[in-house]
Amino acid sequence: MKKIAVMFYGPPGSGKTTQASLISDKLGLFHFDTGHFLESLVYDPENQTKKVIVRERKLFEEGTLMTPSFVLREVSNETKKIAKAGWGIVFSGSPRTVYEAQNLFPLLEKLYGKKNVFIFVMKINDAKSSHRNTERLVCSTCNRPLLKEFYPSRKPKHCPFCAGSFYKRSLDNAEAIKVRVKQYEERTKPIINLAKKRKYDIQTINGELAPYQIFKKVYAHFKVGL
């Protein structure tokens, strides 16, 4: 498999992480889940006395995007390690601000080549986004989200993949979700125009479809292109 960089964009709840996980497994790429990485960073017990972490954790729990310079530094360092190890990379919702994109895009081009950068934009309406996020449960062991609308039990207790217990993320509450949707529209969505100017391969997909239907469209693109 060629070394490539793939990015999934869309509002909260559009299925970015699910699709990133599926395509990384199928194509043998490294799924760099930026949200989970940053969440782990700000909740790491060893980091709780650091002022910068206290600041970023507060932003995270409010649903506000973290400080771009902080995120860029952490994500860039990890991206270089992944590329150096010989892996192609998949991002779910990153970079998240124009500032980050302006600096991370050139790095990805250097590491993977511009023709090997692919972007998928997931489209869903605000009501769907809010519903998916307020209802979302995540496995505490494998970190997979539970797709409740396709799950037979109304009161799920164990992850169908690893049987781990579920938890609800601190930022998956109604107020934080409103902030996150607004943040996406104002700070993340403009990145798509920046990507168009850089002439990346950009595909728009209906994010309200079932995950397997979306994946068929994503994978079909790579079967043809690679």
Order of alpha helices (4+ residues) and beta strands (2+ residues): beta-alpha-beta-alpha-alpha-alpha-beta-alpha-beta-alpha-beta-beta-alpha-alpha-beta-alpha
